[in-house]
Amino acid sequence: MGFDSKAYGTAVGDILALDGAGERLMPLARGTCSSVEALQRLKRATVASLLPKSRAPEAAMSGLYLYFSCLGESHTISQSIDTVEGSFWHGIMHRQEPDANNARYWFRQVPSHPIFAELAAAAGEIEARFPKAGFSFGGRWDPIRFVEVCDRARQEPGSTLAGMALELQRLEWQRLFHYCASEGSREL
């Protein structure tokens, strides 16, 4: 299933449209904020105005900043959220930093999550498109193992493994953002 950036309201959809509408391949390592306009809009908005009926609005806001590679802003929010979703975003942010040890610490705070099954199933489809990547999750999503994959992929820019890691990272962002930003449905 595809990602529908407008499913989270017009304001969120308009912000995501500033860079790929939720389909952007975020860098595996620290990038610069990809849209100054998105950063300005997010800073002007309140969580309540952007995500009024969301399951985990602060976590979704952290995810929005992360989507645009605004790591500092995402980190400030995620480190103040004492939930599994806050830890999940915090781990992704540190993985992209990259700070593998810190990422692993935060992912250990996420022993399971409702999106893990979806990620595992969809990851299998992505893995099948990249048979030469030499990697498989084996039908189970493991965010700590994905830290290792991303570390290796960063050392092999342009490789099949890097292509697979970029797509898996986008999938992970889409699924976690959907979970946090939606009113309760877990399906895209």
N, C-alpha and C positions, 0 to 999 in steps of 0.2 A: 504494500500500500504506500501511496505517496504521502508526502508531508504537505499539509495545507496551512500556510502561514496565516491565513485569514480566519482560521478556526478559533483564534484566541482574541478576536476583536479587531476592529479596524485599526486602532492605534498601534497594537503590536504588529499586525500585518504590514502596516505602512513602514514601521521601523525596520522590520526584517527585510522588506523590499529594497532597502538602501544597499544591501549587499547579498544578493542571491536568494532572498525569500526563504531562508531556512535550508537551502541546498548548498551553501558555501562549504568548500573543503577547507576547514580551518588548519593552519599549520601545525605540524607535530611538535614544533618547538616555538618558543616565544616569537610571536609576530607583533607588529605594531598594530595599534587600533585601526581597523580596516575602514572605518567610516567616522569622520569627525562629526558629521551631521547626526549619525545614530548616537554617538556618545553624548552630544549636546541634548538631544531629545530625551535620552534615558536619564540624564542628570536633572533635567527640568521636570520630569514626570514623577509622580508618586507611585508607589507600589499599588496603593488602593485605586488610583485612577486607571492604571494600565491593566491590572489583573484583579479586578474586584471580586470575582467568583472562583478564583483559582484554588486548587487543593493546597498548594504550597507556594503562595505568591512571592515571598522573599527568595525562596530557592529558585523560582522561575526567573526572577529579576537577576540573580547571580548568573543564571544560564544565558540570559540575553546579553549581558556584558561579555561573557566568555565567548559567545558566538562571534562577536566583533573583535575578538582578541584584545579586549580591554581587561587584561589580567589583574591589574591592581584593584580596579573597581569590583570585579567579580570576587576577588579574594577578600576584600573588606566585608562584603555581604556574607559570603559562605562561611567565613570563620566565626561569624556571630550567630549562626543557625545551629542549634543543638538538636538536629534531627538526622536521620539516615540520608535524606536528600541533601542537606547542607554538607554532610561529609562526602557524599558522592561528588557534588560540584567542586568541593575543596580538593578532592583527589584528582579530578580531571584538570583543574587549574594547575596544580603542582606538576602533573605529568607533562603539561604543555610548557611549563616554565623553562627547561625541564629540571625537576628535582625529584628523581626517582624514589629516593628513600622517603621523602615527605609524602609523595603520592601514595606509596605503599602503606604508610601509616594511616592515612585517611581512608583508603580503600579497606583496610582491616576493620574500620568502623562500620562498614557496609557488608556484613557477612552474607546478606541476601537482600533482594529487592524485588518488588512485583514485576519490574521490567526485565529481569534477568532471563526469564524464559523466552520473551520476545526477542531479546538481543541474541540469544543462542540460536534461535531458529533463523533469524534474518542473517546472522553472521555466517551460518552454514551456506546460505545462498551466495553471499559475497565471496567466501572462501572458494566455492566451486568455480567462480569466475576468474580466480587467481591461483590456479593449480601449481604454478611454478614458484609461488611465494614460499613454499616449504613450511607452512604453518597451518594448524587447525586447532580450534578450541575443543574439538571432539564432542560437539553438541551441548556444551556447558559454558556459560559466560563466566569468565574469571577476570575481573578488573585488574588484579595484581599481575596476572600473566600478560594482560594487554599492556601494562607499563613496560614490561620487558620487550614486547613486540615493537612498541613505539621507539624505545631506546635503540634497538637494532635497526629499525627502519630509518631513523635519523642518520645513521652511519652509512646508509645506502640510498642517498637521494636519487629519485628517478627509477628505483628498482620496482620490481613487481611487488615485493613486500611493502615498500613505501606506499604504493598505490592502494594496496589492500588496507593498510593501516589508516590511510586518510579516509577511505570509504567507511570503515568500521567506526572511526571516530565521529564522522558525520551522523551515522546511524545511532550511535550512543547518545549524541547530543539531542537528536530529534526525539528519540524515545523518552529520555529523561525530561526534556523540556515539556513534551506533551503530558507526561504524567504529572508534573508540577503545575503546569499552567491550565490544565483542563479542570472541569468541575467534578469529574469523577470517573469518566470513561477512560479506560486504559488502552483503547485501540485507536490507531490513527484513522 
